[in-house]
Amino acid sequence: MADKKDRKDIICSCTGTTKQKILQLIDDGATDIAKISSATGAMTGCASCDVLIIDLLKEHIKS
């Protein structure tokens, strides 16, 4: 079972996708929400995580 720290780092509660997973994908070259969604399933359920994922992309994509 995930500890409390892991649960609060979840960005997509539908798939259990964590902030760390998304940041790893960005580091590995995922540059848009479609690539992250394809890799994790995030944004395919209720889609309430889309804004959080877009914000992470904006913060961490190197221009």
C-alpha positions in Angstrom: 0.0 0.0 0.0 1.2 3.5 -0.8 2.3 5.6 2.1 0.8 9.1 2.6 3.6 10.9 0.8 3.0 8.7 -2.3 -0.7 9.4 -2.2 -0.3 13.2 -2.1 2.0 13.0 -5.1 -0.6 11.4 -7.3 -1.5 13.7 -10.2 -4.1 11.4 -11.9 -6.2 9.6 -9.4 -8.0 7.6 -12.1 -4.7 5.8 -13.1 -2.5 6.5 -10.0 0.0 8.4 -12.1 2.4 10.3 -9.8 4.2 13.6 -10.2 7.5 11.7 -10.2 6.4 9.5 -13.2 5.3 12.5 -15.2 8.6 14.3 -14.4 10.5 11.2 -15.5 8.6 11.1 -18.8 9.4 14.8 -19.3 13.1 14.1 -18.6 12.9 11.2 -21.1 11.6 13.5 -23.8 7.8 13.6 -23.5 7.1 17.2 -24.6 3.3 17.2 -24.8 0.2 15.9 -23.0 -0.5 13.3 -25.7 2.8 11.5 -25.0 2.2 11.6 -21.3 -1.3 10.4 -21.6 -0.2 7.6 -24.0 2.5 6.4 -21.5 0.4 6.6 -18.4 -3.3 6.6 -19.2 -3.6 9.9 -17.5 -6.3 12.2 -18.9 -8.3 9.3 -20.2 -10.7 9.0 -17.3 -12.3 12.1 -15.8 -9.5 14.4 -17.2 -9.4 16.6 -14.1 -5.6 16.1 -14.1 -5.0 17.8 -17.4 -4.3 21.3 -15.9 -1.8 19.8 -13.5 0.0 18.0 -16.2 0.1 21.0 -18.5 1.5 23.0 -15.6 4.3 20.4 -15.0 5.1 20.5 -18.7 5.3 24.3 -18.7 7.6 24.3 -15.6 9.9 21.6 -16.7 10.2 21.8 -20.5 13.5 23.4 -21.4 13.1 26.1 -24.1 
